[in-house]
Amino acid sequence: MKVLAETSKPYLYSILSAACMAVAWWYPGSVQAVYLGWLWAITLVIFFTSKSHLYRAAFIGGALQTFLDFYWIKSTVADFGGFSWLSSSAIFALFIIGSSLQYVLAVFIFKQLPRWVHSRAIAVAIAWVSAEMLAVRIFPWHSGHTQIAFTSFAQAAALAGAPFLSFMLVWICDSSLALVDRSRRNALLFLPWVVFTLLLYYGIKSTHFFDTSEGPTLDVALVQANISITEKHNERLVLANTERYLQLTHEITTPNTLVVWPEAVIQNFIPAGVGHILNDPTLALFEEFELPLLVGGLTFESQSRFFNSAIAIQPNGNVLLPYHKQILMPFGEYTPFGDALPFLRVIHPINDFSAGEEVKVFTYRDLAGKKLARVAPLICYEDIVPQLSRHSVLKGAQLLVNITNDAWFGDSMAPYQHHLIAAFRAIENRRFLLRSTNTGLTAIVDPLGR
C-alpha cells in the first residue's frame, strides 16, 4: 500500500495544483483567485517532493490546466481563423501538448539544480519561475497574476514583474513546509517571510502614495458600440457600424477629451501617410469633433503592405503617422510558415497583414498647440507582452492605451483573463492603462492595477 501511495502521490498533487490554478483563472482578479494561488503553490511544492513519475504527472497536470483554462481557444480558432471543427480541434490539441511542456520543463530544471539549492527550500521556486519565463507560449500567463486582488502584495510586480510574484508564492510555501520538518529547519527558511513583509510594506506605501497624490488630469472617453463579429464583418454594415461609433462620439461635449475607438473599427483602408482627415473620405467624418482621437483602423503603405493600425487624429484634423500592430494573430492576420509551406495558403487563404516594426508615442495637442498627453497605443493582445509597454514608457509615454476586439472570444472567460494580464502593465510601469474593446471589458486601470 505504501508503494501504491508513493506512486499515486505525484499524480494526485499534480492534478490538485492544476485544478487550483485552473479555477483561479476562472475568477481572474478576484479574492478567490488569491487564495487559490496560495493553495496552488502548496500543492505544487508537495508534488515536487515525490520520488518518481514526476515527468509524466507534470505533463498530465499541465494538460488538465491548459484544457480547463483555455477551452475557448478551439472556438476562437474556428471563428477567427475560419477553420473547420476538426482542424480547430487538432490545433487545440497541439496547443495543449505544447503548453504542457512548461510543466515538464519545470521538473527537468528542478532535477538539474545542485543539492545545496534544494536544502534551502528554494529549488521549486527557481524551477517553476524559470519554466514560466523560458517556455514558448502564445498567452504568457504567470501564477503571480492570481494575486492582483491582494493589492499590497501585487505592487511587487513594479520591481520585477509578475514572475517575481510567482517566485515569492512558491518560495514562501516551500520554506513554510520545510519549517515543519525539524531535520530541515534553519534560520534561512525565515528569509522569504522577511522579504514578504518588506514587500507588503512597499505595497502599502505605494498604495498610499498613489491614492493621495495629485497631478495633471486628462478627460477620456472610451467608446464601445458592442458590435458582434457577424455585424463587424458584414460588408453591407461597414458604414452603419461606423455611424454607431460616430453617434456615441457626438455625446462627448467636454473639450480636449481623448476619445478612443477600439481595434479595426474603420474597415476601409486608409493611406498610412494621409496627413489630414480631409484627405480621406472616411476620416473626413471626424471633421466636426475637434477632439483628440485614437481610432483603430486598417491602413496601407503600398499594394502589398497592409496593417492593423492605431490612427492618431489631432483636434485640428492633422493625422499622425499611424502605429502598426507588431504582434499579429496567427491564422487570423497572417498564415504561419506560409512562405516556406505554400500549401498552407491554399488550405487557409487569407490576405496577410504586415507587422509593424517599432513602438510609437503620440503627442496630442489642443487647438492652441498646448500639449495634452503623450500616449502609447497597444493593439489587441500586445498589452499582455511586458516589453512593448516598457519600451513605450522609456520613449516617454504618459498613458498606455490598448484597443482590442475581444468579441472573438465569445461568451467565455477569455476577455477577463486578457484584462487581468494586461492590468499588470499598469503596475509595472506606474501608468494608467486604458482598454477600449469592441465588446466586453472596456476599462480604466490605475497604476496600482485596480
N, C-alpha and C positions, 0 to 999 in steps of 0.2 A: 504493500500500500504506500510505503514511503517513497519507493521508486516511481510509482504512478503519480504521486503528488508532485514530486520534483519534475517529472516530465510535463505535467499539465500546467505547472506554475507559470512558465513564460507565456503560454497561450492565454491563460486566464488574465494576467495583468496587462498583456499587450492589448487584448480586446477591451479591458476595462479602461485603460488610458485612452485608447482610440475613441471609445464611446463618450468619455468625459469631454474630450476636445471637440468631437463632432457635435454634441449637444450644446456646448458653449458657443459654437459658430451658428447654431440655430437661433441664438438670442444675442446677436452681436451688440456690444456696447451696453450690456445690462449688468446689474449686480450679480445675477445668477451666473453669468459668464465669468465674473471674477472668482467666485467660489469654485466653479468647475475647473478653472485654470489651475488653482492650487491643488485640487483633488487629482487632476491630470498629472501634475508634477510628482505627487506622492506615488501614484501607481506606476509612473514611468521609472522612478528610482527603484522600486521594488522589482519591477520587470528586469532591470539590469543586474540584480543580484542572482538571477537564475544561472545555473551551471551549464545548461545545454539548450539546444533548439532555439537559440536567440535569433539567428538569421531568418529562419522560417516563420517564427512567431512575429517578428518585426514586420515582415512582408505582409502577413495576414492582417495585422493591426493597421498598417498603413493603407492597405486596400479597403478595409472596412471604413476608416475615417474618410478617405477620399470619396468613396461611394456615397456615404451619408451626407457629406458637406457639399459636394459638387454634383449632385444629382441633376441639376439644371443644365449642365453642360451639353447633355445629349440633345435636348430640345433647342437650346441656343444654337448649336452647330447646324441643326436641321433648318431652323428659321433664318439664321444669319447667313449661313453658307449655302443654303438650298440643297442640302444632302438628303438622300432617302433615309428611311428608318433604319435600314440595315447598315448603311455607310456611317450614319451618325452613331449607331450603337458600337460599331467597330472602333471609331475614333475615341469614343468614351472609354472603351475597354483599354485601349492603348494608353489613354491618359491616366487611368487608374494604375496600370502597371508602372508607368514612368514615375508617377508621384510616389508610389510605394517604395521606390528605391531610396528615397530620402531616409526612411526608417532603417533600411538595410545599411546604408552608408553610416548612420549613427552607430550601429553595432560594430561595424568594421573599425571606425575611428576609436571607439571605446576599447577594443581589444588591442589596439596598437599603442595605447598610452602606457608609459612606464609605471612600475609598481608604486613609486613614491607619490604619483599623482592620484592613484586610486586610494592610497592610505589617507589622503587629505580630503576625501569626500567631495572632490571637485571634478572627477573624471566624467560623470554622466553629463554635467553641465557643459563641459568642453566639447564632448562628443555630440551632444544634441544640437548645440548652437552652431557648431562647425558644419553639421549636416544641413541645418536650416539655411546657412549662408552659401554653401557650396553647391547644393542641389540646383539643377536647372529646372525652373518652374515657370509656368505661364502666369500663375497668380501667387506672388511672393508673400504668402501669409507667414506670420510668426506666432508662436504660442503666447508671446508677450502682448499681442494685440488684445487678448482676453481681458487685460487689466485696465482698459481705458476708463471704466466707470470708477475705478479706485484712483481718483484724480491726483492725490498727493504722490502716489507711487508712480503713476503713469508719466509724471514730469521727468522721470529719469531718462525717458526717450530723448529729451532735449540734449542730453550729454552724450549718448552713444546709440540712439535709435532703438527701435523695437527689439532687436536681438539682445540688447542689454537687459531688457525686462525678462526675456526668455531665460537668459543665463541666471539672473537672480532667482527666479522662480525655482529652477531645478537645484541650484546651489543651496538655497535655504532649506529645501525639503531633504536633500541628500544629507546635509550636515545635521539636521534635526534628527533624522532616523539613525545616523551614526552615533549621536549622543546617547541614544537609548542603549546601545551596545557598549558595555563597560570596557571591553577589550579594545575598542577603537577610540574611546573618549580621550580628547586632548584639548588644550586651550584654543588651538586654531579653528576648531569646529564652531566657536562662537563668532568668528570673524564675519561670516555672511550676515549675522544679525546686527553686528555693529554697522556694517555697510548699509544694510536695510534701514536702520534707524537714521543714519545720516541722509539717506535718500528721501525718507519721509520728511525730515526737517527741511531739506531743499525744496521739496514739493509744496509744503505748507507755505514757506516763504515766497515761492514763486506765485502761488495762487493769490496770496495777499497782495503782492506787488501788482499783478495784472488786474485784480479786482478794484484796486484803489487808485491806479494811475490814470491820468488824463492826457490826451494828446489830440492832434488834428483828427477830424472826422470826415467821413465821406458818405453821402447818401447813395444807396444801391437799390436796384430793383431787379430781381431775378424772375424772368418771365417763363412760365410753364403753361403750355396750352393743352397738355395731355392728349396729344395726337397719337393714335395707335400705329403700330408698324404697318398694318394694312393700308390705313389712310396715308401715311407718310410716303409710301412707295407707289401710290396710285398716281400716275402721271396726270390724270384729269383733275386731281385735287391739289396740285402743286400751288397754284395761285390762291386757292381757298385757304390752304394751310398757312401760307404766308400772311394772308389777310387776318387770320385769327390772332397771330402774334402782333400785327400792327394795331389791331383793335385794343388788345391788352396794353400795349405800349402807350396808346392815347390816354390811358387813365393816369399816367405819371405826369404830375404837374410841377413837382419841385425842380427848380433849375439845377443844372450840373449833377443830376442823379446819374450815376453809372448804370446803364441798362445792359443786362446780359441775356442773350438768347442762347439756347442750347446748341449742341453739336449738329451741324449739317441741316439747319432749318432752311437755309437758302439752297434749293436744289438746282437752280440754274447756275451754270459755270460762269464765274467772274474772272476777268483777266487779273492776274496777280499784281500787275503794276497799274491798276486802274487810276490811281491818283486822287480822284474826286468822285463823289456819289453821282454827280450829273453826267459822268462819262459812261455810266452803265444804267440801262433802263430799270433793272431790279433794284439797285442801290438807290436810285433816284426816289424810290418810295420813302426813304428816310429824310428827305429834304425838310419836311415841316417840323421835325422834332427839335433840332438844335440841342441835342443831348449827346454826351459821350456814350458810345455804344460798343459792345463787344459781341459779335454775331458769328455763330457757326455757319459755315458755308463751304461750297466747293469752288476751287479756283484752278486755273491752268496757266502754265508758262509757255507751252507750245502744244502742238497737236498730239504729242506723245507723253507729256508730263502733266498729270492731274494730281490734285492734292485735296486732302481733307483739312480745312484751314479754319483759323480764328481770325476774323476780319475786324480791325480796329477803326472806328469812324469817329472823327473829332466833331465837336459841336458845330464847327464852321463847314463841315462837309468833306474835309480832307480825309483821305483813306490811306493809312499807313501800309507799308509792305506787310502782307499777312504772315502769321505764324503757321507753318505747315506741320501737321502731326508727324512725329518722328517714329513712334512705335505703332505699326499698323497691325490690324487684326488679321491673322492668317485665315485664308479661305473667304473672308468677308471683304477685305480690301486688297488682298493680293493672294496669289497661289504659291505656297511654299515650294521651292525647288522647281518652279515652273520652267526656268531656262534650262536646267540640267535634265529635266524629265518632261519633255513637251507633251507627252500623252496625258499628263495631269490637267493641262489646259483644255484638252478635249473632253475629259471626264467632268471637269468643273470650269466651264467657260465664264470668266468674269473679266472686266476691264481693270487691270491692276492700277492702283494708285502708287504714286511715288512717295517716298518718305522724306520728311524734312531733315535738315542737316544741323540745325542749331536752335538753341532756346532763344526766345525773344522777350524783351521787356518793353511794353508800350508806355510811353509818357503821354498821359492825357492832359489837355489844357482847356480852360474855359474860353469863351468868346473873346475875352480881353487878353488872352495869352498867358494867364496865370496857371501854374502847374497844379493839377488836381491830385494826381496819383501816378505811381509807376506800377504797372500791372503786368503780371506774367501769366499767360494762358497755358492751360494743360488740357489736352483733348482726350476724352474717353478715359481709358484706364492708365493714362500717363500719370495720374495722380497717385497711383499705388507704387510708382517707381521713385524711391527717395532721391536718386541722383539728379533727376530733371528739376525738381523743386529746389534742391540745394544750389545747382548751377544758376538758376533764375535769381535766387536771393543774392548770390555772390555778384550777380550783374546789377544789383540794385533794386530788385523787386520789393515793393512795399506791401503788395497784395497778391495772393495766389488765387487764380480763378480757373476752376475746372468746368468745362462744358462737355456734356455727355448725353448719350442716348441709351438709357438703361431699359428701354422698352423691349429690347431683345431678350431680356431675362424672363419676361412674362411674370406670372404671379408666383414668384419664388423668393427665397431669402437672399438671392444674389445681389440686388441693389443695396441691401442693408450691409452685407459683407463688404461690398465695394466701398460703401461710405465709411465703414469702420477703419479699413486700412488707410483710406485717403485722409481721415482725420488726424492721423499721426504726422502728416506733412505739416500741419499747423503747429503741433507741439515741437517737432524737430527744428523748425525754422523760426518759431516765435512770430508767426504771421497769421493774420486772418485768412481763412480759406473759404471762398465762395464756391458752391457747387450748384450749377444750373443744369437741370435734367429735363429731357423732353417729357418723360413720365417718371413717377417715382419720387425719390427723395431729394428734392431741392432744399438746400440748407446753407446756413452760415455757421462756420466752425471758428471758435475763438482760439487764441494762441495757447490755451490750455487743453484743447481737444474737445471742448464741450459744444 
